[in-house]
Amino acid sequence: MITGFLGIGAVAGAARNGSGDTDHRLGRMLVAADLLTEEQLTEALKHQAQSEGKVRLGNVLQDMGFVTQDELRTIASDQADSMGIPPLPDSAASYAIRVGHVVYVIDGQQGSIALLSWQQQVRNRVGDLLEISACPLEEWQRIKREAAGERKNDLGKHKAVRRATALFDDATSRNASDIHLTLEKRENGEGGIIVQYRINGSLIRMPDMPLAHGEPMFRVLLQSMASGGDNDVNENVDQHAVISDPALLSGHSRQAVQIALSGIRLARSPIMHGQCMALRLLYNHKSEARGTGRLTVLGYSARHLHTYAHLARLTSGINLFTGPTGSGKSTTLFAQVNAIVDTREGIRVITMEDPVENEFKHPNIWQYKFNAKSDEEKARVFAGKLKTALREDPDLIMVGEIRGLEVAQEAINASITGHPVWSTLHVTDPFAVIPRLVGMGVDRFMLADPSMLSSITAQRLVKTVCPYCEPVMMKNPRDILPEREARALEEWAPLTPFGDLAKVRLQSSGRVDGTECPHCRGTGEGPRTVVAQVLPTDEDLLRDALEEGAAVARRKYMARDDCETGMMAHGILKVLSGRVDPRRLVDALGPLIPPARSHRKLTEDDL
């Protein structure tokens, strides 16, 4: 039972008298608590003035997105104290206690004469600012025990959350894929937080954060903002968790960049003299492209799209996207599943991810939710969910990642029963997928059938040259590459539609006039693009991989007339077309190697 509360707007003005002074005190307290900036307060007061005093400051601040309701309620305790709210009478101390803006009362005592008299005294002084909440005796006793220091802890939590969301705002405005935080704390108490963003694959150092701000933020990221994983901070062990609450993934002011995140994946570890934390930013991928055009946007070639269109029509088989961490596997998986739903009407798709990295916006796609902490538990839950999915009439199943034997076996079972499965696997060489699965414990004979394992895609992400910067053309490859790699680039040229190196562009550091390019912020880098190899499997390929290993299987396959081009050939085409600096291709794939003597001619469809 709750009585006598006008709503959070009353915090700003509760006012029978002196509402302007009350608004002023509230604004100053929010600024002092680091929950509001001077600029935001000034802007809010201007908006309030336009209402001629009819709208209280608290309502304005909320409407503008500058503060949350919880933050106003937390600060309400200080606001109430500053206005001189009289203490509860001694006779009510045995059944009532005030914590901030709420007076907790034992059930049945809220109508006592002493409490009603005090409530009227408060109303006469500041208006209906307080909330009266009745609760059972046991709950009231717990609240009383925890009351000491509670407001201070809540206020500190709100400050830390605000700093964390401001960090997310800034990182996403720069299109960062990850945030790296290094907490250094020395024995003498000195230290701080080193903040780095991974942008286009490179770590960029940002302004450091003081230790007094960083330590609470480390705690609140795991304890108050994350759901699932390890929510109790233990500085001596590795921990992980996921932030998925939309309220924590959106900006808090009109000036803030609107965050397009579906979640944030956290991993924290102890290090020498402190802790480190990596936050993977999981973006909502919005694209106007439809069908296989979704893959074109990522950088896949027309030949790749033709292969994927064929694979999308298969009614069974496992299709794997492979590559190291950060190679864009999950993004491509998301795009391909969307492309299939675009082109195959009336199908039911069930997806299993932990965490959910992308939210599908389609009624035909069911995304399972998971609650598991350890990797071992996740494997068991995944395997169980796969069994459940088979009973729910799916036409296609998507598994975020094949983590171990249990998930691999259930994926194979799904394929056997006539369900195409699309998933990812951490492996750097597509021809090593078979040995990797055998190493997990999958029966060899299950991997010899191309209807069981339909395709393997390998991909990497490569930085492009900013298309808006002044072009810097390569004059001599030996000026930037070792002799062997320069010669390899020259040997590739006759096999391509370009014929020579005339279009090769290098990454610049700005514009000819010395100004900074607003699109790349002076880095000379454009968005990353995919370099990939798409392998539809057949009996020969699978047999070679099983019997003779990855190296022999690769050599035999690439010598075939019908082989699909490798990642190196795809990347070389993007270099010779002027989209990729050859040095950035080396960063992604290693030293450039010449084409095999039997390599076929490349066409525009391969680009």
C-alpha positions as semicolon CSV with decimal commas, in nm:
position;residue;x (nm);y (nm);z (nm)
1;M;0,000;0,000;0,000
2;I;0,143;0,337;-0,105
3;T;-0,006;0,675;-0,022
4;G;0,082;1,040;-0,033
5;F;0,322;1,055;-0,332
6;L;0,275;1,301;-0,617
7;G;0,525;1,140;-0,855
8;I;0,882;1,225;-0,940
9;G;0,788;1,570;-1,070
10;A;0,727;1,662;-0,709
11;V;1,094;1,604;-0,636
12;A;1,168;1,904;-0,853
13;G;0,914;2,121;-0,697
14;A;0,677;1,966;-0,446
15;A;0,567;2,299;-0,406
16;R;0,338;2,504;-0,224
17;N;0,599;2,773;-0,162
18;G;0,942;2,846;-0,304
19;S;0,927;2,605;-0,596
20;G;1,190;2,807;-0,784
21;D;1,437;2,770;-0,497
22;T;1,361;2,399;-0,482
23;D;1,427;2,362;-0,855
24;H;1,754;2,549;-0,818
25;R;1,868;2,327;-0,531
26;L;1,775;2,012;-0,725
27;G;1,971;2,126;-1,030
28;R;2,279;2,214;-0,825
29;M;2,265;1,878;-0,643
30;L;2,245;1,684;-0,969
31;V;2,547;1,872;-1,104
32;A;2,740;1,818;-0,781
33;A;2,657;1,447;-0,793
34;D;2,801;1,427;-1,147
35;L;2,461;1,321;-1,281
36;L;2,412;1,638;-1,484
37;T;2,643;1,881;-1,664
38;E;2,627;2,259;-1,636
39;E;2,536;2,277;-2,006
40;Q;2,248;2,032;-1,962
41;L;2,117;2,224;-1,659
42;T;2,128;2,553;-1,852
43;E;1,941;2,400;-2,145
44;A;1,679;2,244;-1,916
45;L;1,621;2,573;-1,733
46;K;1,564;2,746;-2,069
47;H;1,298;2,488;-2,159
48;Q;1,141;2,526;-1,816
49;A;1,129;2,905;-1,856
50;Q;0,929;2,863;-2,177
51;S;0,657;2,694;-1,972
52;E;0,638;3,003;-1,748
53;G;0,693;2,791;-1,439
54;K;0,409;2,548;-1,512
55;V;0,645;2,252;-1,553
56;R;0,884;2,153;-1,277
57;L;1,252;2,106;-1,347
58;G;1,245;1,733;-1,265
59;N;0,989;1,670;-1,539
60;V;1,192;1,874;-1,789
61;L;1,513;1,685;-1,709
62;Q;1,339;1,352;-1,761
63;D;1,166;1,458;-2,084
64;M;1,501;1,572;-2,227
65;G;1,663;1,244;-2,129
66;F;1,924;1,412;-1,906
67;V;1,844;1,210;-1,591
68;T;1,647;0,898;-1,513
69;Q;1,368;0,851;-1,266
70;D;1,589;0,637;-1,044
71;E;1,855;0,909;-1,035
72;L;1,600;1,171;-0,934
73;R;1,464;0,945;-0,665
74;T;1,812;0,882;-0,530
75;I;1,892;1,252;-0,512
76;A;1,552;1,314;-0,352
77;S;1,693;1,218;-0,014
78;D;1,942;1,505;-0,022
79;Q;1,675;1,739;-0,157
80;A;1,438;1,648;0,125
81;D;1,707;1,694;0,389
82;S;1,807;2,034;0,253
83;M;1,448;2,154;0,285
84;G;1,442;2,066;0,654
85;I;1,197;1,779;0,670
86;P;1,128;1,721;1,042
87;P;1,248;1,390;1,185
88;L;1,003;1,110;1,251
89;P;0,860;1,130;1,604
90;D;1,025;0,905;1,859
91;S;0,695;0,726;1,916
92;A;0,695;0,613;1,549
93;A;1,054;0,490;1,547
94;S;0,946;0,136;1,638
95;Y;0,739;0,093;1,319
96;A;0,853;0,360;1,066
97;I;1,184;0,451;0,903
98;R;1,264;0,700;0,628
99;V;1,511;0,597;0,355
100;G;1,550;0,875;0,102
101;H;1,209;0,979;-0,030
102;V;1,032;0,665;0,102
103;V;0,895;0,609;0,453
104;Y;0,868;0,237;0,521
105;V;0,597;0,144;0,773
106;I;0,508;-0,193;0,925
107;D;0,177;-0,324;0,791
108;G;-0,118;-0,195;0,997
109;Q;0,068;0,110;1,139
110;Q;0,033;0,348;0,845
111;G;-0,281;0,504;0,997
112;S;-0,128;0,575;1,339
113;I;-0,198;0,920;1,486
114;A;0,173;1,001;1,533
115;L;0,256;0,917;1,168
116;L;-0,044;1,103;1,024
117;S;0,038;1,409;1,232
118;W;0,400;1,404;1,114
119;Q;0,289;1,352;0,751
120;Q;0,068;1,661;0,769
121;Q;0,358;1,860;0,915
122;V;0,575;1,755;0,619
123;R;0,300;1,849;0,371
124;N;0,266;2,195;0,519
125;R;0,640;2,252;0,478
126;V;0,735;2,094;0,142
127;G;0,425;1,939;-0,010
128;D;0,370;1,569;-0,091
129;L;0,734;1,485;-0,147
130;L;0,752;1,156;0,041
131;E;0,618;0,813;-0,041
132;I;0,460;0,601;0,237
133;S;0,511;0,230;0,177
134;A;0,367;-0,043;0,400
135;C;0,557;-0,373;0,424
136;P;0,568;-0,690;0,639
137;L;0,764;-0,687;0,964
138;E;1,050;-0,904;0,831
139;E;1,095;-0,680;0,526
140;W;1,085;-0,367;0,741
141;Q;1,353;-0,507;0,971
142;R;1,576;-0,588;0,671
143;I;1,532;-0,237;0,531
144;K;1,620;-0,089;0,869
145;R;1,940;-0,298;0,889
146;E;2,048;-0,196;0,539
147;A;1,946;0,171;0,567
148;A;2,286;0,291;0,687
149;G;2,492;0,388;0,386
150;E;2,229;0,275;0,133
151;R;2,176;0,616;-0,028
152;K;2,547;0,675;-0,063
153;N;2,592;0,339;-0,234
154;D;2,301;0,402;-0,471
155;L;2,434;0,745;-0,566
156;G;2,779;0,600;-0,633
157;K;2,622;0,330;-0,847
158;H;2,433;0,587;-1,056
159;K;2,754;0,786;-1,113
160;A;2,938;0,474;-1,228
161;V;2,653;0,369;-1,458
162;R;2,648;0,718;-1,607
163;R;3,023;0,705;-1,676
164;A;2,987;0,360;-1,832
165;T;2,703;0,463;-2,064
166;A;2,897;0,777;-2,162
167;L;3,187;0,546;-2,254
168;F;2,951;0,335;-2,468
169;D;2,819;0,653;-2,635
170;D;3,167;0,768;-2,728
171;A;3,289;0,428;-2,848
172;T;2,989;0,366;-3,072
173;S;3,009;0,717;-3,217
174;R;3,355;0,615;-3,341
175;N;3,231;0,276;-3,469
176;A;3,454;0,089;-3,225
177;S;3,410;-0,287;-3,213
178;D;3,560;-0,327;-2,865
179;I;3,652;-0,128;-2,555
180;H;3,964;-0,235;-2,364
181;L;4,004;-0,114;-2,005
182;T;4,325;-0,165;-1,807
183;L;4,298;-0,091;-1,434
184;E;4,642;-0,030;-1,286
185;K;4,664;-0,001;-0,908
186;R;4,999;0,022;-0,732
187;E;5,075;-0,061;-0,369
188;N;5,109;0,309;-0,288
189;G;4,748;0,361;-0,400
190;E;4,837;0,533;-0,726
191;G;4,702;0,420;-1,061
192;G;4,427;0,478;-1,313
193;I;4,232;0,329;-1,603
194;I;4,385;0,306;-1,951
195;V;4,101;0,328;-2,206
196;Q;4,148;0,190;-2,558
197;Y;3,902;0,140;-2,845
198;R;3,944;-0,115;-3,122
199;I;3,852;0,071;-3,439
200;N;3,884;-0,103;-3,776
201;G;4,091;-0,370;-3,607
202;S;4,347;-0,138;-3,443
203;L;4,370;-0,033;-3,076
204;I;4,342;0,344;-3,032
205;R;4,425;0,496;-2,694
206;M;4,174;0,740;-2,553
207;P;4,207;0,975;-2,250
208;D;4,281;0,784;-1,930
209;M;4,032;0,767;-1,645
210;P;4,120;0,836;-1,279
211;L;4,124;0,536;-1,047
212;A;3,849;0,688;-0,829
213;H;3,614;0,677;-1,129
214;G;3,738;0,356;-1,286
215;E;3,720;0,116;-0,991
216;P;3,347;0,178;-0,924
217;M;3,278;0,148;-1,296
218;F;3,454;-0,192;-1,310
219;R;3,232;-0,313;-1,027
220;V;2,907;-0,174;-1,161
221;L;2,967;-0,319;-1,510
222;L;2,958;-0,668;-1,363
223;Q;2,733;-0,626;-1,061
224;S;2,459;-0,382;-1,163
225;M;2,460;-0,360;-1,542
226;A;2,525;-0,720;-1,647
227;S;2,283;-1,012;-1,651
228;G;2,398;-1,373;-1,657
229;G;2,757;-1,480;-1,626
230;D;2,951;-1,399;-1,309
231;N;2,782;-1,106;-1,136
232;D;2,975;-1,121;-0,809
233;V;3,307;-0,945;-0,857
234;N;3,604;-1,165;-0,771
235;E;3,927;-0,991;-0,860
236;N;4,130;-1,312;-0,840
237;V;3,955;-1,513;-1,114
238;D;3,851;-1,466;-1,477
239;Q;3,490;-1,353;-1,516
240;H;3,247;-1,285;-1,797
241;A;2,896;-1,145;-1,833
242;V;2,657;-0,976;-2,077
243;I;2,486;-0,637;-2,072
244;S;2,157;-0,661;-2,260
245;D;1,917;-0,417;-2,089
246;P;1,805;-0,165;-2,359
247;A;1,785;0,108;-2,093
248;L;2,161;0,074;-2,039
249;L;2,243;0,068;-2,411
250;S;2,086;0,400;-2,512
251;G;2,213;0,756;-2,476
252;H;2,102;0,979;-2,190
253;S;2,093;1,316;-2,365
254;R;1,988;1,476;-2,690
255;Q;2,353;1,540;-2,772
256;A;2,449;1,175;-2,718
257;V;2,489;0,962;-3,026
258;Q;2,204;0,714;-3,049
259;I;2,357;0,378;-2,972
260;A;2,269;0,094;-3,205
261;L;2,373;-0,187;-2,972
262;S;2,191;-0,511;-2,900
263;G;2,428;-0,597;-2,616
264;I;2,779;-0,585;-2,473
265;R;2,985;-0,893;-2,390
266;L;3,231;-0,852;-2,101
267;A;3,541;-1,051;-2,009
268;R;3,750;-0,954;-1,705
269;S;4,081;-1,099;-1,585
270;P;4,336;-1,023;-1,311
271;I;4,674;-0,894;-1,436
272;M;4,994;-0,772;-1,275
273;H;4,908;-0,462;-1,067
274;G;4,538;-0,466;-1,147
275;Q;4,269;-0,595;-1,380
276;C;4,180;-0,585;-1,749
277;M;3,838;-0,590;-1,909
278;A;3,741;-0,632;-2,275
279;L;3,393;-0,524;-2,384
280;R;3,271;-0,650;-2,722
281;L;3,009;-0,409;-2,860
282;L;2,731;-0,603;-3,032
283;Y;2,569;-0,377;-3,289
284;N;2,220;-0,399;-3,433
285;H;2,291;-0,444;-3,801
286;K;2,043;-0,244;-4,004
287;S;2,061;-0,267;-4,379
288;E;1,831;-0,166;-4,660
289;A;1,976;-0,450;-4,868
290;R;1,763;-0,759;-4,918
291;G;1,841;-1,120;-5,004
292;T;2,199;-1,190;-5,107
293;G;2,250;-0,813;-5,133
294;R;2,310;-0,826;-4,757
295;L;2,629;-1,022;-4,829
296;T;2,733;-0,783;-5,107
297;V;2,741;-0,503;-4,850
298;L;2,986;-0,707;-4,642
299;G;3,221;-0,755;-4,939
300;Y;3,129;-1,094;-5,083
301;S;3,170;-1,141;-5,458
302;A;2,908;-1,223;-5,720
303;R;3,055;-1,574;-5,744
304;H;3,018;-1,616;-5,367
305;L;2,656;-1,501;-5,384
306;H;2,578;-1,756;-5,655
307;T;2,718;-2,030;-5,431
308;Y;2,521;-1,907;-5,128
309;A;2,199;-1,893;-5,331
310;H;2,249;-2,262;-5,410
311;L;2,329;-2,351;-5,048
312;A;2,021;-2,163;-4,926
313;R;1,797;-2,404;-5,116
314;L;1,944;-2,717;-4,954
315;T;1,715;-2,896;-4,711
316;S;1,988;-3,049;-4,495
317;G;2,357;-3,015;-4,416
318;I;2,577;-2,811;-4,185
319;N;2,720;-2,484;-4,319
320;L;3,009;-2,332;-4,124
321;F;3,163;-1,984;-4,117
322;T;3,519;-2,004;-3,989
323;G;3,794;-1,767;-3,884
324;P;3,964;-1,631;-3,574
325;T;3,798;-1,406;-3,316
326;G;3,702;-1,072;-3,468
327;S;3,687;-1,194;-3,828
328;G;3,318;-1,111;-3,868
329;K;3,180;-1,466;-3,866
330;S;2,871;-1,384;-3,660
331;T;2,790;-1,081;-3,875
332;T;2,803;-1,289;-4,192
333;L;2,599;-1,566;-4,031
334;F;2,333;-1,310;-3,937
335;A;2,329;-1,167;-4,290
336;Q;2,301;-1,510;-4,453
337;V;2,013;-1,622;-4,233
338;N;1,832;-1,297;-4,310
339;A;1,902;-1,348;-4,680
340;I;1,751;-1,697;-4,667
341;V;1,438;-1,569;-4,492
342;D;1,413;-1,293;-4,754
343;T;1,415;-1,541;-5,042
344;R;1,239;-1,846;-4,892
345;E;0,896;-1,737;-4,780
346;G;0,704;-1,924;-4,515
347;I;0,994;-2,094;-4,337
348;R;1,048;-2,123;-3,962
349;V;1,397;-2,041;-3,832
350;I;1,517;-2,116;-3,477
351;T;1,838;-1,953;-3,356
352;M;2,058;-2,035;-3,059
353;E;2,317;-1,783;-2,942
354;D;2,466;-1,698;-2,606
355;P;2,482;-1,407;-2,594
356;V;2,239;-1,298;-2,865
357;E;2,463;-1,076;-3,075
358;N;2,199;-0,961;-3,324
359;E;1,824;-0,935;-3,289
360;F;1,629;-1,059;-3,590
361;K;1,326;-0,847;-3,675
362;H;1,115;-1,115;-3,842
363;P;0,811;-1,307;-3,709
364;N;0,936;-1,631;-3,867
365;I;1,254;-1,631;-3,657
366;W;1,250;-1,756;-3,299
367;Q;1,558;-1,663;-3,098
368;Y;1,609;-1,888;-2,798
369;K;1,715;-1,732;-2,470
370;F;1,983;-1,894;-2,255
371;N;2,075;-1,874;-1,889
372;A;2,407;-2,049;-1,835
373;K;2,728;-1,938;-1,664
374;S;3,014;-2,178;-1,731
375;D;3,125;-2,296;-2,075
376;E;3,048;-2,654;-1,970
377;E;2,695;-2,557;-1,871
378;K;2,648;-2,365;-2,197
379;A;2,746;-2,673;-2,398
380;R;2,487;-2,884;-2,215
381;V;2,218;-2,618;-2,247
382;F;2,293;-2,571;-2,618
383;A;2,271;-2,945;-2,681
384;G;1,941;-2,962;-2,492
385;K;1,800;-2,664;-2,681
386;L;1,894;-2,823;-3,013
387;K;1,691;-3,128;-2,916
388;T;1,399;-2,900;-2,825
389;A;1,429;-2,714;-3,155
390;L;1,384;-3,034;-3,354
391;R;1,044;-3,079;-3,190
392;E;0,927;-2,729;-3,282
393;D;0,898;-2,778;-3,658
394;P;1,194;-2,569;-3,783
395;D;1,294;-2,537;-4,148
396;L;1,638;-2,401;-4,060
397;I;1,844;-2,391;-3,741
398;M;2,112;-2,134;-3,662
399;V;2,366;-2,206;-3,389
400;G;2,583;-1,912;-3,286
401;E;2,894;-2,128;-3,241
402;I;2,983;-2,498;-3,229
403;R;3,172;-2,501;-2,901
404;G;3,230;-2,868;-2,835
405;L;3,132;-3,228;-2,895
406;E;2,780;-3,211;-2,750
407;V;2,676;-2,920;-2,973
408;A;2,853;-3,071;-3,278
409;Q;2,672;-3,404;-3,232
410;E;2,332;-3,239;-3,197
411;A;2,400;-3,025;-3,506
412;I;2,478;-3,344;-3,698
413;N;2,159;-3,504;-3,564
414;A;1,963;-3,204;-3,688
415;S;2,122;-3,240;-4,030
416;I;2,048;-3,614;-4,040
417;T;1,680;-3,548;-3,975
418;G;1,658;-3,306;-4,268
419;H;1,733;-2,963;-4,126
420;P;1,993;-2,723;-4,268
421;V;2,214;-2,587;-3,990
422;W;2,416;-2,265;-4,017
423;S;2,683;-2,197;-3,755
424;T;3,038;-2,076;-3,685
425;L;3,355;-2,253;-3,577
426;H;3,680;-2,106;-3,449
427;V;3,947;-2,233;-3,688
428;T;4,189;-2,034;-3,902
429;D;4,210;-2,273;-4,200
430;P;3,888;-2,395;-4,367
431;F;4,059;-2,719;-4,466
432;A;4,132;-2,784;-4,097
433;V;3,762;-2,795;-4,006
434;I;3,745;-3,174;-4,053
435;P;4,049;-3,249;-3,832
436;R;3,912;-3,001;-3,575
437;L;3,575;-3,175;-3,555
438;V;3,744;-3,516;-3,536
439;G;3,958;-3,377;-3,254
440;M;3,637;-3,278;-3,070
441;G;3,527;-3,641;-3,084
442;V;3,292;-3,643;-3,386
443;D;3,285;-3,982;-3,561
444;R;3,492;-3,972;-3,880
445;F;3,232;-4,149;-4,094
446;M;2,979;-3,875;-4,012
447;L;3,206;-3,619;-4,180
448;A;3,261;-3,802;-4,508
449;D;2,919;-3,716;-4,651
450;P;2,875;-3,375;-4,823
451;S;2,504;-3,389;-4,744
452;M;2,606;-3,388;-4,377
453;L;2,866;-3,107;-4,402
454;S;2,754;-2,892;-4,695
455;S;2,989;-2,595;-4,695
456;I;3,279;-2,422;-4,523
457;T;3,343;-2,049;-4,548
458;A;3,667;-1,886;-4,435
459;Q;3,683;-1,510;-4,397
460;R;3,888;-1,221;-4,264
461;L;3,820;-0,848;-4,235
462;V;4,052;-0,607;-4,417
463;K;4,068;-0,229;-4,385
464;T;3,976;-0,040;-4,701
465;V;4,122;0,287;-4,825
466;C;3,902;0,584;-4,734
467;P;3,721;0,673;-5,060
468;Y;3,685;1,038;-4,954
469;C;4,055;1,113;-4,899
470;E;4,281;1,239;-5,177
471;P;4,407;0,934;-5,370
472;V;4,767;0,826;-5,316
473;M;4,868;0,596;-5,601
474;M;5,136;0,331;-5,561
475;K;5,436;0,401;-5,786
476;N;5,658;0,102;-5,716
477;P;5,549;-0,195;-5,501
478;R;5,908;-0,233;-5,378
479;D;5,879;0,102;-5,205
480;I;5,633;-0,045;-4,954
481;L;5,674;-0,425;-4,976
482;P;5,964;-0,670;-4,949
483;E;6,102;-0,789;-5,283
484;R;5,932;-1,130;-5,266
485;E;5,587;-0,985;-5,191
486;A;5,623;-0,710;-5,453
487;R;5,703;-0,977;-5,710
488;A;5,403;-1,183;-5,597
489;L;5,173;-0,883;-5,649
490;E;5,314;-0,836;-5,999
491;E;5,255;-1,204;-6,080
492;W;4,891;-1,181;-5,979
493;A;4,817;-0,881;-6,203
494;P;4,800;-1,066;-6,540
495;L;4,547;-1,311;-6,393
496;T;4,303;-1,031;-6,307
497;P;4,075;-0,810;-6,517
498;F;4,299;-0,512;-6,430
499;G;4,615;-0,648;-6,594
500;D;4,858;-0,425;-6,403
501;L;4,909;-0,228;-6,081
502;A;4,788;0,108;-6,211
503;K;4,482;0,131;-5,983
504;V;4,653;0,035;-5,656
505;R;4,592;0,300;-5,390
506;L;4,770;0,353;-5,062
507;Q;4,625;0,469;-4,735
508;S;4,670;0,844;-4,690
509;S;4,681;1,048;-4,371
510;G;4,445;1,323;-4,482
511;R;4,386;1,562;-4,767
512;V;4,628;1,740;-4,993
513;D;4,530;2,076;-4,843
514;G;4,626;1,947;-4,496
515;T;4,273;1,935;-4,354
516;E;4,142;1,628;-4,175
517;C;3,896;1,412;-4,365
518;P;3,569;1,416;-4,165
519;H;3,476;1,066;-4,283
520;C;3,783;0,883;-4,154
521;R;3,897;1,144;-3,895
522;G;4,237;1,161;-4,059
523;T;4,315;0,788;-4,042
524;G;4,285;0,727;-4,417
525;E;4,085;0,412;-4,343
526;G;3,743;0,321;-4,474
527;P;3,509;0,049;-4,342
528;R;3,649;-0,302;-4,332
529;T;3,556;-0,547;-4,607
530;V;3,548;-0,925;-4,624
531;V;3,804;-1,140;-4,802
532;A;3,669;-1,492;-4,818
533;Q;3,678;-1,842;-4,959
534;V;3,348;-2,029;-4,991
535;L;3,389;-2,407;-5,020
536;P;3,088;-2,622;-5,113
537;T;3,203;-2,965;-5,002
538;D;3,219;-3,284;-5,207
539;E;3,333;-3,639;-5,145
540;D;3,688;-3,581;-5,274
541;L;3,749;-3,278;-5,053
542;L;3,612;-3,445;-4,740
543;R;3,800;-3,771;-4,804
544;D;4,131;-3,588;-4,856
545;A;4,083;-3,387;-4,536
546;L;3,998;-3,701;-4,336
547;E;4,267;-3,929;-4,473
548;E;4,557;-3,696;-4,557
549;G;4,505;-3,384;-4,347
550;A;4,446;-3,014;-4,411
551;A;4,766;-2,934;-4,605
552;V;4,721;-3,211;-4,864
553;A;4,348;-3,143;-4,896
554;R;4,419;-2,775;-4,961
555;R;4,685;-2,845;-5,223
556;K;4,470;-3,095;-5,413
557;Y;4,161;-2,876;-5,402
558;M;4,336;-2,559;-5,521
559;A;4,480;-2,752;-5,816
560;R;4,132;-2,839;-5,942
561;D;3,979;-2,655;-6,239
562;D;3,656;-2,598;-6,048
563;C;3,814;-2,471;-5,724
564;E;3,676;-2,166;-5,550
565;T;3,925;-1,881;-5,518
566;G;4,104;-1,847;-5,187
567;M;4,114;-1,554;-4,949
568;M;4,448;-1,438;-5,093
569;A;4,308;-1,417;-5,448
570;H;3,996;-1,235;-5,325
571;G;4,214;-0,989;-5,133
572;I;4,452;-0,934;-5,425
573;L;4,156;-0,841;-5,646
574;K;4,053;-0,577;-5,392
575;V;4,411;-0,446;-5,382
576;L;4,440;-0,423;-5,760
577;S;4,100;-0,253;-5,785
578;G;4,223;0,024;-5,552
579;R;3,995;-0,057;-5,259
580;V;4,259;-0,204;-5,024
581;D;4,613;-0,094;-4,945
582;P;4,841;-0,399;-5,003
583;R;4,993;-0,347;-4,658
584;R;4,651;-0,388;-4,496
585;L;4,601;-0,717;-4,680
586;V;4,932;-0,834;-4,532
587;D;4,802;-0,733;-4,187
588;A;4,501;-0,962;-4,234
589;L;4,645;-1,261;-4,424
590;G;5,020;-1,245;-4,376
591;P;5,287;-1,210;-4,651
592;L;5,157;-1,196;-5,007
593;I;5,218;-1,519;-5,196
594;P;5,223;-1,569;-5,576
595;P;4,947;-1,761;-5,756
596;A;4,989;-2,131;-5,830
597;R;5,102;-2,202;-6,184
598;S;4,769;-2,368;-6,260
599;H;4,557;-2,088;-6,108
600;R;4,268;-1,992;-6,332
601;K;4,203;-1,642;-6,462
602;L;4,007;-1,422;-6,225
603;T;3,703;-1,222;-6,338
604;E;3,494;-0,931;-6,211
605;D;3,259;-1,190;-6,056
606;D;3,545;-1,297;-5,826
607;L;3,572;-0,942;-5,687
